[in-house]
Amino acid sequence: GLENGHHQSRQTGASPPPITMASVLQSLALPSASQLVRATPCRQRQVSVARGVVGSPRVPGSVRFGIAAAPSSWTLGGVLHSGSSRGFRVVPNTASVSFTTAPPSAPSPPPAPAGDALPPPAVFNVACAAAEMRAKQDPSTTLALGFSAGLLIGVGALLMTCVGGASPGLATANPGLSAYLKGAIGLPAGLTLVILTGGELFTGNVFIMLSGLFSKRVSAAALMRNWSLSFVGNFLGCLALAYLAVGANTAAAPAAKAAAMGLAAAKCALPFSVAFIKGILCNWLVCLAIWGTMASTSVAGKILAIFWPISMFVALGFEHSVANMFIIPHGMLCGAKVTVGQMMMNNILPVTLGNILGAAVFASGLMYWSYGRK
């Protein structure tokens, strides 16, 4: 309609008819204000029409128009060109004729960004869920992942032996720094790889399965099955790595060989009660590392959560049953005068019992009492 009116005006020489709101709406077949309210899915029901239509300063013979509704409805805007051969066309532009609704209510604040760590109650729930998953896991999978975990802990213990342990000059001049070096290099890397690959580590499973048992989410039979399979898998993996390390001559240097032999002999010379208590303290820290990896939502956070507790227990001389499953056989293969009976009775047995008690009391027990009771 606007196009025809302007065309006739050019032929007769008369001034073009005035462009009004009604003519714009009629030409575009737009709904009236009341129709817009009924047809538009807006929550607001108050609509006002701005008076006047403004031509585009950049396009002669054009009309700028627009319709804007409240959020959750729709918006239309553009420039109506009266010189188009097809009647009109719309070019997106800023609206100057608009339908506006009543001012919307204040927008709700955006949700807070997710933090880098879960709160403690949620972490305990994650541990219980992990226990349920392990209880349903195929036994061969648990055994295989236990073997993998034993290999990885063995690699970490080998690194500790060949780097931190093979520094006799540093141990003599600065025993504190030497102890920290052994703690920082080796076992934190091994446990990191276990966590990132989903390995079944016996000492970590003690904490996880006891959490599920205390919360009545797994049975005692499922707990014993998981413990047995992961313990055997860890032992086999550590023994395999010990033989591989000797075959690769990783401890061929005199200092490294002496460190491997000295560690094995010292661990098997511990009194039963001392080894037991060292096992309690060790797995308390190991379980805190596992807790930290469950709390963290990033790989970097998991690595940091592992580093401090694991480096602490190594530097303080605590005893970890799975690490000893590599350290003692490796030392024996390097020439340490230790028997299998001494390894089992003087170290593996008391340390394992201590690891279980440490997790039961200071990790699973405390966390269940704090966060798991209904």
ABEGO torsion letter per residue (X at the ends): XAAAAAAAAAAAGBBBBBBBAAAAAAAAGBBBAAAAAAABBBABABBBBBBEBBBBAABBGBBBBBBBBBBGBBBBBEBBBAABAAGBBBBBBBBABBBBBBBBBBBBBBBBBBBABBBAAAAAAAAAAAAAAAAABBAAAAAAAAAAAAAAAAAAAAAAAAAAAABAAAAAABAAAAAAAAAABGAAAAAAAAAAAGBBBAAAAAAAAAAAAAAGABBAAAAAAAAAAAAAAAAAAAAAAAAAAAAAGAAABAAAAAAAAAAAAAAAABBAAAAAAAAAAAAAAAAAAAAAAAABABAAAAAAAAAAAAAAAAAAGBBBAAAAAAAAAAAAAAGBBBBAAAAAAAAAAAAAAAAAAAAAAABAAAAAAAAABX
